[in-house]
Every structure is written in structure tokens, then in C-alpha cells.
Amino acid sequence: MSEKILAILEPEKEYANLFLSFLEEKQELPYKIRVFTKEQALQEFLKEATVDVLLAAERSNYKALEGMVSRIIILVENKKKAEDCDKRHIYKFQSAERILQEVCKICIQNKEGQVCDYVAHKGRGARQYGVFSPYGGIGKTTVSLVLGHLLGRGKKVLIVNLEAFSKRYHWLPSNCEAGMSQLFYYVLQGYSELEIKLASMVVSVGNASYLCGVTHYLDLQAIEMEQMDKILTALEQYSDYDVIIYDMSFVSEGIWSVCKRCDVILEPVLQENYENTPEWANCMSEKEWKHIEEKRRTIVMPEIQERYTSVEYISQGVLGAAVSELIQREGLG
């Protein structure tokens, strides 16, 4: 499969350089990116390569390139114009991450009629870790985010929120909107171009990418084991991540399927020599948890007095030290 190319035509060099510096840090892009400040240079490039998408500044001479690229999306400087125009216009002065999300959303709209089978194929498989506890308020999401941030220093990491009721952390990006409900529908319908759909949904949190949770808890409860297997296979085989971390709390048939696929399952606890409640112990017995038990590793949650403002900040504290020690001890990565 040939690599898709997204070309950016932006005459303002400062804006182009800032956009390019952001793109160079992004690891999960479904396109190879080329940035041009002059239309002539882009035309020369088009003689040797095919551009799938052109993101062009409104002030550029993009009309001269119509017919030479498959799709042109315009960066406009007036926000109201971007909202009022058709779907090929994007507001220019917003975060680069949000712009890329909107580009991918536009590109995927015409793909939802194209169906494919998500079948596992040969290739590197992502390491899969679960962070799981049936008890709320214990710090599962925080552990997931810190683990993703630390592993993301040398790996491409995706954190998947599989909580029924996920807490809205104030330091998550404001564009954390589309989540697992959309992904469930997209994969189960068998739509193609999953890597582009995924890029339109994930946001950056520290060094990792983050996929928000379900819109309604019933979306998660309704997923059966076979359906969850299909979704996980799609994530593992049709994305380019080295590590996938599942933030889990809800007990459903689908969650048991996730646990079975995980290489390691981290369980945050509040103290050493922790014992599960009888109700949860019975549930584990009913679900034949024994073959999963050997994957389980507990992490004692340290007492955190101060309010943290970012995953980078908390990763430098006592919790970050505890997660780093666990990474070293268990050889995670």
C-alpha cells in the first residue's frame, strides 16, 4: 500500500515553520507531510509524486492546482467564513492538532461507504497493557496517562479510555470529543481507512495519544466479546502504535476480552497486602479470572497532597516514580 501524502501550501513562512515543527513531533499521522511556501515548488513536486490532500492557505494560488490533486482543503482566516462555507474550509488560527483533526474528518467523510474486513495480518503487533480496577476514584486514569507519558518518550503510545463513566480531567485537551462510541460504530460497520478515522479522533496528552471514552455507558455495555475482539484487532493491526494502554473499569463481556489480550494488567491499590471484596472475588471466579491473574500487577497509589496541572507535572512526582519503577521491574515498553 503506497504512502498517502498531505501537502501544505502556506506562503507565510513563519506560520508554515510553526506548523511543520508541530508535525515533526507527531508520530501517529496517517499521511506523509510535505510543506511548501511557493506554488511553483509544489507544482514541481507534483511532477514526481501524487498528493492525496492539499491543505492550502486562502491567500495562496491554490486554484491553479485544481485538477492536479485529489482534494483541496482551504485554510481561511475568518472563523465565521469557515463555519458558513462548505466542508472543505477550515479556520486557520487554531491549534495545529485541531486543524489536522478537521482535515482527517473531511477526508474520512467519503470513505464511510467503503467497506473492508479488519483481519489480522502479519506485521509487528503492539504491546497491550490494561489498567483495571472495579473500584471508582482509585486513580486508574491517572496511572494510564502517566504510564503512557513515560513510555511515550521512546515509543508510539495510544491510551484508550474504556471506562463507562470517564472523569473529565481539566488538563485534557478541549478538543477531546470524539471517542470510543464513534470507533465502535466505525469498526463494526467495517468501514475502511481506519488510520485516518483514528487520526481525526485522538488528541495528544503528554507524550502519548489519547482516545476519549464512550458517549453513553450503554455503548460499552452492549459490546460482546467477539465484537470487542474485532475492534482490538483493528486497533492493533491497522494503526502504527508500539504500545496500546486500555483504561478500564466497567465489568462487561467486552472488558473480559480486553483483559485476555493484555500482556500485563496493572491494578492500582491503596495499600500493601490489599484484598478484594468478596463480591469482586466471586465475580473473578465466575469469569474464570485465574488464567488472567498471572498478568496482574498491583501498584500502590502514593498519597498526593497537591493539585497537579498536567501529566508532565505529575509524572515528575511520587506517582511518576512509582510507575517508572514498575516499568523497569516488569520490562514494560
NUFI-681484 format. One line per field, with one value per residue (C-alpha): residue number from 1; residue in three letters; chain; x, z, y. Coordinates in Angstrom, 2 decimals. Each point is the difference from the previous one (the first is absolute). Layout:
NUFI-681484
torvo	c(NUM; ...)
kolro	c(ALA; ...)
filo	c(A; ...)
px	c(X; ...)
pz	c(Z; ...)
py	c(Y; ...)
//
This chain:
NUFI-681484
torvo	c(1; 2; 3; 4; 5; 6; 7; 8; 9; 10; 11; 12; 13; 14; 15; 16; 17; 18; 19; 20; 21; 22; 23; 24; 25; 26; 27; 28; 29; 30; 31; 32; 33; 34; 35; 36; 37; 38; 39; 40; 41; 42; 43; 44; 45; 46; 47; 48; 49; 50; 51; 52; 53; 54; 55; 56; 57; 58; 59; 60; 61; 62; 63; 64; 65; 66; 67; 68; 69; 70; 71; 72; 73; 74; 75; 76; 77; 78; 79; 80; 81; 82; 83; 84; 85; 86; 87; 88; 89; 90; 91; 92; 93; 94; 95; 96; 97; 98; 99; 100; 101; 102; 103; 104; 105; 106; 107; 108; 109; 110; 111; 112; 113; 114; 115; 116; 117; 118; 119; 120; 121; 122; 123; 124; 125; 126; 127; 128; 129; 130; 131; 132; 133; 134; 135; 136; 137; 138; 139; 140; 141; 142; 143; 144; 145; 146; 147; 148; 149; 150; 151; 152; 153; 154; 155; 156; 157; 158; 159; 160; 161; 162; 163; 164; 165; 166; 167; 168; 169; 170; 171; 172; 173; 174; 175; 176; 177; 178; 179; 180; 181; 182; 183; 184; 185; 186; 187; 188; 189; 190; 191; 192; 193; 194; 195; 196; 197; 198; 199; 200; 201; 202; 203; 204; 205; 206; 207; 208; 209; 210; 211; 212; 213; 214; 215; 216; 217; 218; 219; 220; 221; 222; 223; 224; 225; 226; 227; 228; 229; 230; 231; 232; 233; 234; 235; 236; 237; 238; 239; 240; 241; 242; 243; 244; 245; 246; 247; 248; 249; 250; 251; 252; 253; 254; 255; 256; 257; 258; 259; 260; 261; 262; 263; 264; 265; 266; 267; 268; 269; 270; 271; 272; 273; 274; 275; 276; 277; 278; 279; 280; 281; 282; 283; 284; 285; 286; 287; 288; 289; 290; 291; 292; 293; 294; 295; 296; 297; 298; 299; 300; 301; 302; 303; 304; 305; 306; 307; 308; 309; 310; 311; 312; 313; 314; 315; 316; 317; 318; 319; 320; 321; 322; 323; 324; 325; 326; 327; 328; 329; 330; 331; 332; 333)
kolro	c(MET; SER; GLU; LYS; ILE; LEU; ALA; ILE; LEU; GLU; PRO; GLU; LYS; GLU; TYR; ALA; ASN; LEU; PHE; LEU; SER; PHE; LEU; GLU; GLU; LYS; GLN; GLU; LEU; PRO; TYR; LYS; ILE; ARG; VAL; PHE; THR; LYS; GLU; GLN; ALA; LEU; GLN; GLU; PHE; LEU; LYS; GLU; ALA; THR; VAL; ASP; VAL; LEU; LEU; ALA; ALA; GLU; ARG; SER; ASN; TYR; LYS; ALA; LEU; GLU; GLY; MET; VAL; SER; ARG; ILE; ILE; ILE; LEU; VAL; GLU; ASN; LYS; LYS; LYS; ALA; GLU; ASP; CYS; ASP; LYS; ARG; HIS; ILE; TYR; LYS; PHE; GLN; SER; ALA; GLU; ARG; ILE; LEU; GLN; GLU; VAL; CYS; LYS; ILE; CYS; ILE; GLN; ASN; LYS; GLU; GLY; GLN; VAL; CYS; ASP; TYR; VAL; ALA; HIS; LYS; GLY; ARG; GLY; ALA; ARG; GLN; TYR; GLY; VAL; PHE; SER; PRO; TYR; GLY; GLY; ILE; GLY; LYS; THR; THR; VAL; SER; LEU; VAL; LEU; GLY; HIS; LEU; LEU; GLY; ARG; GLY; LYS; LYS; VAL; LEU; ILE; VAL; ASN; LEU; GLU; ALA; PHE; SER; LYS; ARG; TYR; HIS; TRP; LEU; PRO; SER; ASN; CYS; GLU; ALA; GLY; MET; SER; GLN; LEU; PHE; TYR; TYR; VAL; LEU; GLN; GLY; TYR; SER; GLU; LEU; GLU; ILE; LYS; LEU; ALA; SER; MET; VAL; VAL; SER; VAL; GLY; ASN; ALA; SER; TYR; LEU; CYS; GLY; VAL; THR; HIS; TYR; LEU; ASP; LEU; GLN; ALA; ILE; GLU; MET; GLU; GLN; MET; ASP; LYS; ILE; LEU; THR; ALA; LEU; GLU; GLN; TYR; SER; ASP; TYR; ASP; VAL; ILE; ILE; TYR; ASP; MET; SER; PHE; VAL; SER; GLU; GLY; ILE; TRP; SER; VAL; CYS; LYS; ARG; CYS; ASP; VAL; ILE; LEU; GLU; PRO; VAL; LEU; GLN; GLU; ASN; TYR; GLU; ASN; THR; PRO; GLU; TRP; ALA; ASN; CYS; MET; SER; GLU; LYS; GLU; TRP; LYS; HIS; ILE; GLU; GLU; LYS; ARG; ARG; THR; ILE; VAL; MET; PRO; GLU; ILE; GLN; GLU; ARG; TYR; THR; SER; VAL; GLU; TYR; ILE; SER; GLN; GLY; VAL; LEU; GLY; ALA; ALA; VAL; SER; GLU; LEU; ILE; GLN; ARG; GLU; GLY; LEU; GLY)
filo	c(A; A; A; A; A; A; A; A; A; A; A; A; A; A; A; A; A; A; A; A; A; A; A; A; A; A; A; A; A; A; A; A; A; A; A; A; A; A; A; A; A; A; A; A; A; A; A; A; A; A; A; A; A; A; A; A; A; A; A; A; A; A; A; A; A; A; A; A; A; A; A; A; A; A; A; A; A; A; A; A; A; A; A; A; A; A; A; A; A; A; A; A; A; A; A; A; A; A; A; A; A; A; A; A; A; A; A; A; A; A; A; A; A; A; A; A; A; A; A; A; A; A; A; A; A; A; A; A; A; A; A; A; A; A; A; A; A; A; A; A; A; A; A; A; A; A; A; A; A; A; A; A; A; A; A; A; A; A; A; A; A; A; A; A; A; A; A; A; A; A; A; A; A; A; A; A; A; A; A; A; A; A; A; A; A; A; A; A; A; A; A; A; A; A; A; A; A; A; A; A; A; A; A; A; A; A; A; A; A; A; A; A; A; A; A; A; A; A; A; A; A; A; A; A; A; A; A; A; A; A; A; A; A; A; A; A; A; A; A; A; A; A; A; A; A; A; A; A; A; A; A; A; A; A; A; A; A; A; A; A; A; A; A; A; A; A; A; A; A; A; A; A; A; A; A; A; A; A; A; A; A; A; A; A; A; A; A; A; A; A; A; A; A; A; A; A; A; A; A; A; A; A; A; A; A; A; A; A; A; A; A; A; A; A; A; A; A; A; A; A; A; A; A; A; A; A; A; A; A; A; A; A; A)
px	c(0.00; 1.53; 0.49; -2.58; 1.31; -1.46; 1.50; -0.29; 0.25; 0.54; 1.72; 0.59; 3.33; -0.39; -3.37; 1.32; 3.05; -2.14; -2.35; 2.94; 1.62; -3.24; -0.30; 3.56; -0.96; -3.14; 0.52; -3.42; -0.79; -1.58; 1.67; 3.50; 0.15; 1.63; -0.07; 0.39; 0.10; -0.01; -2.50; 2.73; 1.91; -3.16; -0.64; 3.50; -0.62; -3.25; 1.95; 1.67; -2.61; -3.74; -1.50; -3.15; -0.98; 1.07; -0.52; 0.37; -0.09; -2.79; 2.59; 1.91; -0.55; -1.68; -2.45; 2.88; 0.40; -3.58; -0.04; 3.58; -0.86; -2.85; -1.32; 0.61; -0.88; 0.21; 1.40; -2.07; 0.80; -3.59; -1.54; -3.59; 0.87; 1.40; -3.25; -2.26; 1.84; -0.12; 1.90; 3.29; 0.79; 1.85; 0.70; 3.71; 0.72; -0.58; 2.29; 1.86; -1.34; -3.59; 0.67; 1.31; -3.02; -2.32; 2.02; -0.36; -3.72; -0.52; 2.06; -1.84; -3.51; 0.10; 1.56; -2.90; -1.61; 3.10; -0.01; 2.92; 0.65; 2.24; 1.99; 3.20; 3.01; 3.71; 1.99; 1.10; -2.67; -0.33; 0.72; -3.30; -0.34; -3.13; -0.55; -2.96; -1.90; -3.70; 0.14; -0.54; 2.13; 3.15; 2.11; -0.21; -0.12; 2.83; 2.17; -0.91; 0.99; 3.28; 0.88; -0.74; 2.02; 3.05; -0.08; -0.63; 3.51; 1.28; -3.12; -3.15; -2.73; -3.80; -2.14; -3.55; -2.65; -2.29; -1.75; -3.78; 0.08; 3.29; 1.06; 0.60; 3.49; 0.53; 3.37; -1.35; -0.13; -3.24; -0.26; -0.37; -3.46; -0.31; 0.66; -0.66; -3.70; 0.97; 2.80; -2.28; -2.47; 2.68; 1.80; -3.11; -1.38; 3.22; 0.87; 3.43; 2.80; 0.06; 3.35; -1.50; -3.09; 2.21; 2.09; -3.16; -0.87; 3.17; 1.45; 3.48; 0.45; 3.65; 2.02; -2.95; -3.13; -3.33; -3.35; -2.95; -2.62; -3.53; -2.76; -2.42; 0.81; -2.41; 2.28; 2.63; -2.38; -1.50; 3.36; 0.34; 3.28; 0.16; -0.71; 2.66; 2.50; -0.72; 0.50; 3.26; 1.33; -0.73; 1.79; 3.02; 0.40; -1.21; 1.76; 3.69; 0.34; 2.67; -2.04; -3.75; -1.19; -3.60; -1.49; -2.75; -2.53; -3.30; -0.68; -1.53; 0.55; 2.05; 2.34; 0.82; 1.05; 2.33; 1.57; 0.73; 1.96; 2.07; 3.63; -0.14; -2.92; 0.80; -2.34; 0.32; -0.51; 0.05; 2.20; 2.32; -1.52; -3.19; -2.93; -2.94; -3.55; -1.90; -2.33; 2.87; 1.74; -3.19; -0.23; 3.59; -0.74; -3.12; 1.91; 2.89; 2.42; 2.74; 1.56; 0.16; 1.23; 3.62; 0.01; -1.16; 2.44; -1.04; 1.28; -0.43; -1.31; 2.07; -1.71; -0.09; -0.66; 0.34; -2.16; 1.77; -0.48; 1.34; 1.12; 3.55; -0.16; -1.36; 2.45; 2.83; -1.45; -0.50; -2.51; 2.33; 2.79; -2.25; -1.04; 3.62; 1.09; -2.76; 1.04; 3.57; -0.98; -2.47; 1.88; -2.92; 0.45)
pz	c(0.00; -1.10; 2.53; -0.08; -0.32; 1.58; -1.49; 1.73; -2.05; 2.26; -1.32; 3.54; 0.94; 3.74; 0.08; -2.26; 2.25; 3.16; -1.62; -1.19; 3.46; 1.45; -2.72; 0.60; 3.59; -0.99; -0.41; -0.83; -3.18; -2.78; -2.63; -1.05; 0.31; -2.43; 0.64; -2.77; 0.12; -3.79; -2.48; -2.62; 2.33; 0.61; -3.74; -0.51; 2.77; -1.68; -3.10; 2.02; 2.63; 0.61; 2.70; 1.56; 1.98; -0.36; 2.98; -1.52; 1.49; -1.32; -1.15; -2.06; -3.70; 0.72; -2.91; -2.41; 1.53; -0.43; -1.97; 1.01; 3.47; 1.17; 2.68; 0.97; 3.46; 0.59; 3.12; 0.48; 2.36; 0.81; 2.52; -1.02; -3.63; 0.96; 1.80; -2.77; -3.00; -1.22; 1.64; -1.77; 2.05; 3.34; 2.32; -0.14; 3.42; 2.31; 1.31; -2.59; 1.64; -0.43; -3.65; -0.69; 1.72; -2.26; -3.09; 0.87; 0.70; -3.43; -1.69; 1.74; -0.89; -3.47; 1.29; 2.18; -2.93; -0.65; 1.93; 0.85; 2.26; 3.00; -0.07; 1.95; -2.27; 0.43; 1.37; 3.31; 2.66; 2.64; 3.62; 1.87; 3.64; 2.08; 3.02; 1.78; 3.25; 0.73; 2.58; -0.92; 1.03; 0.50; -2.68; -3.01; -2.59; 1.65; -0.03; -3.66; -0.98; 1.96; -1.40; -3.52; 0.48; 1.32; -2.63; -2.65; 0.43; -2.24; -1.39; -1.89; 2.60; -0.19; 3.15; -0.47; 2.52; 0.63; 3.05; 0.12; 1.76; -0.65; 2.05; -1.95; 1.10; -0.24; -1.66; -2.86; -3.29; -0.73; -3.35; 1.73; -1.40; -2.37; 1.77; 0.30; -0.90; -3.48; -0.31; 0.99; -2.70; -2.64; 0.48; 0.43; -3.24; -1.68; -1.43; -1.56; 0.64; 3.75; 0.39; -1.30; 2.20; 3.02; -0.77; -0.07; 3.53; 2.10; 1.96; 1.49; 3.76; 0.94; -2.18; -0.82; -2.14; 1.80; -1.18; 2.05; 1.55; -1.06; -0.30; 1.93; 2.27; -1.89; -3.04; 2.01; 1.78; -3.30; -1.50; -0.05; 0.18; -3.73; -0.86; 2.41; -1.52; -3.43; 1.32; 1.79; -3.06; -2.08; 2.48; 0.22; -3.67; -1.76; 2.07; 0.41; 3.79; 1.93; 3.22; 0.64; 3.56; 0.98; 2.87; 1.27; 2.81; -1.31; 0.37; -3.23; -2.39; -2.21; 2.85; 0.73; -3.62; 0.44; 3.11; -1.81; -2.70; 2.35; 0.63; 3.47; 2.08; 2.55; 2.97; 2.10; 3.72; 3.05; 2.25; 0.15; 0.69; -1.66; -0.06; -2.39; 1.30; 0.10; -2.74; -2.38; 0.92; -0.92; -3.28; -0.88; 0.80; -2.17; -2.91; 0.31; 0.87; 0.92; -3.49; 0.14; 3.59; -0.97; -2.07; 2.92; 1.66; 2.83; 0.39; 3.40; -0.53; 1.89; 1.94; -2.11; 1.90; -2.68; -3.03; -3.24; -3.23; -2.67; -0.61; -0.42; 3.49; 1.81; -1.84; 1.78; 3.46; 2.22; -2.31; -2.95; 2.05; 0.92; -3.62; -1.20; 2.52; -1.21; -3.64; 0.84; 2.19; -2.47; -3.18; -1.43; -3.28)
py	c(0.00; 3.31; 2.77; 2.79; 3.55; 3.14; 3.17; 3.38; 3.18; 3.01; 3.18; 1.35; -1.56; 0.53; -1.75; -2.77; -0.55; -0.14; -2.49; -2.10; -0.04; -1.38; -2.64; -1.18; -0.87; -1.89; -3.73; -1.41; 1.93; -2.08; 2.19; 0.88; 3.78; 2.43; 3.77; 2.59; 3.79; 0.45; -1.37; -0.56; -2.32; -2.02; -0.26; -1.38; -2.52; -1.09; -0.99; -2.77; -0.91; -0.23; 2.20; -1.44; 3.11; 3.63; 2.30; 3.47; 3.47; 2.18; 2.56; -2.55; -0.67; -3.33; 0.34; -0.57; -3.47; -1.15; -3.22; -0.80; -1.37; -2.20; 2.34; 3.64; 1.32; 3.76; 1.68; 3.16; 2.88; 0.91; -2.41; 0.76; -0.66; -3.40; -0.81; 1.28; -1.43; -3.56; -2.83; 0.70; 3.14; 0.00; 2.91; 0.80; 1.49; -2.95; -2.70; -2.07; -3.15; 1.20; 0.90; -3.51; -1.52; 1.99; -0.96; -3.68; 0.40; 1.54; -2.72; -2.81; 1.22; -1.53; -3.21; -1.15; -1.75; -2.06; -3.23; -2.24; -2.98; 0.64; -3.22; -0.47; -0.05; -0.50; 2.89; 1.32; -0.17; 2.67; -0.84; 0.23; 1.01; 0.33; 2.24; -1.50; 0.16; -0.49; 2.79; 3.63; 2.97; -2.03; 1.65; -2.34; 2.77; 1.89; -3.14; -0.61; 3.55; -0.07; -3.43; 1.22; 3.17; -1.84; -2.76; 2.66; 1.37; -2.77; -1.70; 0.90; -0.41; 0.04; 0.21; -1.30; 1.03; -2.97; 1.40; 0.14; 3.36; 1.72; 3.00; 3.18; 1.05; 3.74; -0.56; -2.10; 1.93; 1.86; -1.79; -3.37; -0.66; -2.95; -3.26; -3.70; 0.20; 1.23; -2.54; -2.89; 0.98; 0.61; -3.31; -2.14; 1.45; -1.10; 3.41; 0.40; 2.53; -0.63; 1.76; 3.26; -0.37; -0.61; 3.08; 2.11; -1.15; -0.22; 2.91; 0.44; -0.39; 0.32; -2.35; -2.25; 0.07; -0.25; -1.36; 1.24; -2.26; -0.90; 2.58; -2.23; -2.93; -2.27; 0.24; -1.87; -2.35; -1.15; -1.09; -3.79; -1.90; -0.77; 3.62; 1.24; -2.45; 1.50; 3.54; -0.87; -1.82; 3.08; 2.26; -2.29; -0.83; 3.13; 2.65; 0.65; 0.01; -1.88; -0.08; 0.13; 0.67; -0.76; 2.01; -2.32; -0.11; -1.26; -3.73; -1.28; -2.88; 2.29; 0.99; -3.64; -0.28; 2.98; -1.52; -3.26; 1.83; 2.16; -0.92; 1.56; 1.31; 2.69; 0.30; 3.18; -0.71; 2.24; -2.13; -3.00; -3.46; 1.19; -2.44; 0.12; 0.18; -3.32; 1.26; 0.71; -3.27; -1.90; 1.88; -0.94; -3.62; -0.03; 1.50; -2.48; 2.81; -2.50; -0.04; 3.81; 0.22; -0.71; 3.20; 2.14; 2.41; 2.31; 3.54; 1.64; 3.52; 2.58; 2.75; 3.15; 3.21; 2.66; 0.66; -0.83; 1.93; -2.35; -3.56; 1.32; 1.52; -3.06; -2.28; 1.82; -0.73; -3.03; -1.69; 0.43; -1.60; -2.94; -0.57; 0.33; -2.63; -2.33; 0.54; -0.98; -2.95; -1.52; 0.92; 1.92; 1.81)
//
